[in-house]
Amino acid sequence: MDTSRPGLIDRCIAEFDAALRTVAAAHPAGRARPQAAAAQEPLTASERDLAARLMRVNHAGEIAAQALYRGQALVAGDAALRSALLQAADEEHAHLGWCQERTAALGAGTSRLAPFWYAGALAIGVAAGLAGDRRSLGFLAETERQVSEHLDGHLQRLPGQDQVSRRIVERMRADEQAHRQDALARGGIEPPAPIRRAMRLASRVMTSVAYYF
């Protein structure tokens, strides 16, 4: 009997612990926050409010991203793929810290629905993983593509003088694009059009609600 690899029950216990830490704990970034290229100009009250709401949405998205990665890793058939998914989740954990820190600095809190975002994304990640490793990778690649588009939209909406938030979003976008390329290089299969549309709809619901709550 191979005792070197944790069994499903052990992995489920580990995931429960990870869920609690992701949803309820503070998130030290681990990586240095991207620095603004120039001195930050003061924001007006309306600009600060807009930036805070957008960064709260980004934090909610990173909560969901952690759950997606970990849900897919939980049921991945290939040990190397499971390790790669968990490593990607660890790399993106810095995004949680950056977004949490920036949202607080702008005078706002993160989404109060974080447990809901995590649970829903974890279920979706498990479902994607059960479809097979290549389809799971394709789902991941499509998720990262849509997230990159979403971040592009935020770069258009963020106040021009909010260089701190803008640099964070730019670094996040670069990381998402790198993870998409890695998923494709590993043989990811593009999801069918109805799945892609459903993914986009689910993303719109989450971002719209997290903007306010």
Long-range contacts (C-beta under 8 A, 24 or more apart in sequence): 5-79, 11-74, 12-74, 15-70, 15-71, 15-74, 15-122, 18-66, 18-70, 19-67, 19-118, 19-119, 19-122, 22-63, 22-66, 22-67, 22-96, 22-118, 23-63, 23-114, 23-115, 23-118, 26-100, 27-93, 27-96, 27-97, 27-100, 28-97, 29-93, 29-94, 29-96, 29-97, 29-98, 29-101, 30-93, 30-94, 30-97, 31-94, 33-97, 33-98, 33-101, 33-168, 34-98, 34-167, 34-168, 34-170, 34-171, 35-167, 36-163, 36-164, 36-166, 36-167, 37-163, 37-167, 38-163, 40-161, 40-162, 40-163, 40-164, 41-161, 42-161, 43-106, 43-159, 43-161, 43-162, 47-159, 47-161, 47-162, 48-106, 48-107, 49-108, 50-157, 50-158, 50-159, 51-106, 51-158, 51-159, 51-162, 51-165, 52-103, 52-106, 52-107, 52-108, 53-108, 53-211, 53-212, 54-154, 54-157, 54-158, 54-165, 54-211, 55-99, 55-102, 55-103, 55-106, 55-108, 55-165, 55-168, 56-99, 56-103, 56-108, 56-109, 56-110, 56-111, 56-210, 56-211, 57-111, 57-154, 57-207, 57-210, 57-211, 58-95, 58-99, 58-151, 58-154, 58-168, 58-169, 58-172, 59-96, 59-99, 59-100, 59-103, 59-110, 59-111, 59-210, 60-110, 60-111, 60-113, 60-114, 60-117, 60-206, 60-207, 60-210, 61-147, 61-150, 61-206, 61-207, 61-210, 62-92, 62-95, 62-96, 62-99, 62-172, 63-96, 63-111, 63-114, 63-117, 63-118, 63-121, 64-117, 64-118, 64-120, 64-121, 64-206, 65-89, 65-92, 65-95, 65-121, 65-143, 65-147, 66-92, 66-93, 66-96, 66-118, 66-121, 67-117, 67-118, 67-119, 67-120, 67-121, 67-122, 67-125, 68-121, 68-122, 68-124, 68-125, 68-128, 68-140, 68-143, 69-125, 69-140, 70-122, 70-125, 71-121, 71-122, 71-123, 71-124, 71-125, 71-126, 71-127, 71-128, 71-129, 72-125, 72-126, 72-128, 72-129, 72-136, 72-139, 72-140, 73-129, 74-125, 74-126, 74-129, 75-126, 75-129, 75-130, 76-129, 76-133, 76-136, 77-132, 77-133, 78-133, 81-133, 81-136, 81-137, 81-186, 84-182, 84-186, 85-140, 88-179, 88-182, 91-175, 91-179, 92-175, 92-179, 95-172, 95-175, 98-168, 98-171, 98-172, 99-168, 102-164, 102-165, 102-168, 105-164, 106-165, 111-209, 111-210, 111-213, 112-213, 113-209, 113-210, 113-213, 117-206, 117-210, 120-202, 124-202, 133-187, 134-187, 134-188, 134-189, 135-188, 135-189, 135-191, 136-188, 137-183, 137-184, 137-186, 137-187, 137-188, 137-189, 138-183, 138-188, 138-189, 138-190, 138-191, 139-188, 139-191, 139-195, 139-199, 140-179, 140-180, 140-183, 140-188, 141-180, 141-183, 141-184, 141-188, 141-190, 142-190, 142-191, 142-195, 142-196, 142-199, 143-199, 144-176, 144-177, 144-179, 144-180, 144-183, 145-180, 146-199, 146-200, 146-203, 147-176, 147-203, 148-173, 148-176, 148-177, 148-180, 150-203, 150-207, 151-176
